[in-house]
Structures are given as structure tokens and as C-alpha cells.
Amino acid sequence: MHILAIGQSNIANHCGTPAASDFGDALVDGEVFPLQDPIAGGTGTAGSVWPRVADRLAGEPWPGSLRLTLTAVGGTSIAEWAPGGPCFEKLTGRLAAGDGAGVTHVVFQQGEKDTLLETSAEDYTAHFMRLYDAVTAKIGVVPWVICRSSYRFGVTNPDVTDAQSKLAASLPLAVEGPYLDALGPEFRTDDTHFNDAGLEQLATGLCQALLTTAPEGSAR
């Protein structure tokens, strides 16, 4: 399984205790790195969810080990990830360098900044679709796991999570990721970023969603 992970700080390196996994690697500009926090390609210097995801997937008959292309930037809006935005430029640079070769899944976790910006469901959907169409043109149609998340310092934006749910229900092969707004302060270090307990919840939810995309006839 080769995951292209796109989003904000909660799937970058801003969470909990740093960890490592022997069951995966990270790809950055065509170079392979160990799957060890902080993961190359994402902002932050703390822990991430990805070693936990890799360890869980390694225990499944499918998909085995994990290759990760991480493109996650803390404090970014959906508009910044759409074509024309600075994050999209970084993403396309990574894909041009070969980091999108063989991608089997996209994991998208973002929305906290759009709570601050009070982004509407219509605007969120429009920006997301521009990103989705541009990425799909480069890597093809693959399953997207779209997390439902907007929680920022105890405030949420239902317009954002409603848009995320509808996108997951309507796009080819897409599935809903975990509903992260349900994880309150006890799962967060600063009422926004996940602590170790929050990372465990996120890892479990991501793996459950990823495993629902198993090819027909694969061992489960």
C-alpha cells in the first residue's frame, strides 16, 4: 500500500510522542527514508500517526507494509491546497519528482483552519474538487479516505464536516475516514493537536477505513 497523505498538522508531525515502525518507509523527492518521526515531507518535529498505522497494517493479510508520501503542512486551509495555492505547488513538485508513482490510496485530513476561516460547505467543496481533479489527473482514480475533521480549540464547523461526508459518499472509490471532531480535549495536547491517546484513535480509524478498500477476493 502506497499512501499519499495530504492535509494539516494532525497528519503531519505535530502530535504526541515520536515513534517509528519497521513495517514501512517514507518517500521524498524520489529518496526512501525510514518510517520514523518526524516523518520526512510533513511539518513539525513531534510525533505522527504513521508509525502506528504501519504497525497495524502489518498485522493484516492485506495490505502488508506501508509506503508513505506525506505532504502535510500545519495551519493550512483547503484553498491553499487547491490549484493556485502554495501547498498545491509543493504537492505537484513532489509528484513531479516521482513521489506519486504507484500510489494506491490518498488519505486527506484537513479542516481545522477552515473552522477559523468560517468556510462554507459550498466553498469547501469547490476547493476540494479542484484539488481532487488535479491529483486524480496525475495519479489516476484511487480510493480516497476523507477524514471528517474541523475541531480547533474546542470549536467545530459543521459545514466543513458535512462537506467532507458528502464528498466521501459521492466520489469514486472514496470512503469516510474517522470522525475526528468526536475526540475532545482528553485526546489532544492543546485542545487541537492529538496526544498519544488521540493518535491511537486516529490510527485505528484510518486503518479501518483503509481496510474497507481491500480488493475483491483478497484475504482479510
KARA-V215631 format. One record per residue. RES is the residue in three letters. NEAR is the number of other C-alpha atoms within 12 Angstrom. Layout:
BEGIN
RES_NEAR / RES_NEAR
END
This chain:
BEGIN
MET_35 / HIS_31 / ILE_38 / LEU_43 / ALA_45 / ILE_46 / GLY_46 / GLN_40 / SER_41 / ASN_52 / ILE_51 / ALA_43 / ASN_37 / HIS_34 / CYS_39 / GLY_34 / THR_27 / PRO_26 / ALA_28 / ALA_26 / SER_30 / ASP_24 / PHE_27 / GLY_32 / ASP_33 / ALA_39 / LEU_35 / VAL_31 / ASP_24 / GLY_21 / GLU_18 / VAL_20 / PHE_24 / PRO_26 / LEU_35 / GLN_33 / ASP_33 / PRO_33 / ILE_41 / ALA_33 / GLY_40 / GLY_41 / THR_29 / GLY_27 / THR_22 / ALA_29 / GLY_36 / SER_46 / VAL_49 / TRP_51 / PRO_40 / ARG_39 / VAL_43 / ALA_38 / ASP_28 / ARG_31 / LEU_34 / ALA_23 / GLY_18 / GLU_23 / PRO_16 / TRP_24 / PRO_31 / GLY_26 / SER_28 / LEU_39 / ARG_40 / LEU_47 / THR_46 / LEU_48 / THR_45 / ALA_40 / VAL_35 / GLY_32 / GLY_32 / THR_31 / SER_35 / ILE_48 / ALA_30 / GLU_31 / TRP_40 / ALA_31 / PRO_24 / GLY_18 / GLY_20 / PRO_18 / CYS_29 / PHE_31 / GLU_20 / LYS_27 / LEU_37 / THR_30 / GLY_21 / ARG_30 / LEU_29 / ALA_18 / ALA_17 / GLY_22 / ASP_33 / GLY_36 / ALA_25 / GLY_23 / VAL_30 / THR_31 / HIS_41 / VAL_43 / VAL_46 / PHE_44 / GLN_46 / GLN_46 / GLY_52 / GLU_42 / LYS_34 / ASP_36 / THR_31 / LEU_22 / LEU_24 / GLU_23 / THR_28 / SER_24 / ALA_27 / GLU_20 / ASP_22 / TYR_38 / THR_31 / ALA_23 / HIS_31 / PHE_38 / MET_27 / ARG_23 / LEU_31 / TYR_35 / ASP_21 / ALA_23 / VAL_34 / THR_27 / ALA_16 / LYS_23 / ILE_27 / GLY_21 / VAL_21 / VAL_32 / PRO_36 / TRP_39 / VAL_42 / ILE_42 / CYS_47 / ARG_38 / SER_42 / SER_45 / TYR_36 / ARG_34 / PHE_22 / GLY_22 / VAL_24 / THR_31 / ASN_30 / PRO_25 / ASP_26 / VAL_41 / THR_37 / ASP_28 / ALA_35 / GLN_43 / SER_27 / LYS_24 / LEU_32 / ALA_31 / ALA_20 / SER_18 / LEU_25 / PRO_18 / LEU_26 / ALA_29 / VAL_36 / GLU_38 / GLY_38 / PRO_34 / TYR_33 / LEU_39 / ASP_37 / ALA_24 / LEU_32 / GLY_27 / PRO_22 / GLU_19 / PHE_27 / ARG_30 / THR_25 / ASP_20 / ASP_23 / THR_35 / HIS_43 / PHE_38 / ASN_30 / ASP_26 / ALA_24 / GLY_36 / LEU_37 / GLU_31 / GLN_28 / LEU_41 / ALA_32 / THR_27 / GLY_32 / LEU_40 / CYS_40 / GLN_24 / ALA_31 / LEU_41 / LEU_32 / THR_24 / THR_29 / ALA_26 / PRO_18 / GLU_10 / GLY_9 / SER_14 / ALA_12 / ARG_17
END
